[in-house]
Amino acid sequence: MSGGGKGGSETTKTEIPAWIRDPAIRNLARAEAVQRIPYMPYYGGDVAAFTPTQNAAFQSNINA
């Protein structure tokens, strides 16, 4: 069996440019603040109300 040699190791350091890093940090801070807001259920209507024209059509069917 051939064991071969150990591979070398190389460390690379990548820096994020400030023009994207700073807005990203602010965005994450806002996201963390928003996630602390408790769930607020919606109590409004689920669908739009009927228009007067639609109500008139319903009534004309009832009267027919």
N, C-alpha and C positions, 0 to 999 in steps of 0.2 A: 504494500500500500504506500501510496505517496501522500505524505502529510501536507506538503506544500508549505509555503511561508505564511507568516501572519501578515495580514494586510495592514497598511499604515492607517493612522487615523488623522482626520483633518477636521478642524473646527472652523466653521464659518459664522461670522456675526453679521446679521442683517439688521439694518436700522430702518425704521419706518419714517418716511419724510414727515416733517412737522405739519405740512399743509394738509395731510390726511390724518395724522395722529391726533392732533388737537380736536378737530371736529368729531372724530370717532369717540374720543374720551367723553366729550360733552354729550354725544348721542347716547352712550351707555349710561351716563349719569341720569339723563332724562328717562330712559327706559326703566332704570331701577326705581325712580320716583313714581312712575306710572304704575308699576307692578304692585306698589303698596296700596293703591286705591282699591277698596273693597268692591266686590261685584255689586252692580246696581241693576236690578231687573227693569225691563221696559214695561210700563203699565199702560201704554197707549194702545190705540187700535191696531189690529193685525193687518187689516185691509182697508182700503179707501172706502169712504161712505158712497152710497149710490147718489148719482146726480139727479136733479129734478126730472130730467128727461127719462131716465131709467125708472124712477118712481111712477111717472105718468104712464109708462108702458106697462108696468106691473098692474096698476090700477085699471087700465083699459082691458087687460086680460081678465081681471076679476069681474069687471062689469059685463063682459061679453057673454 
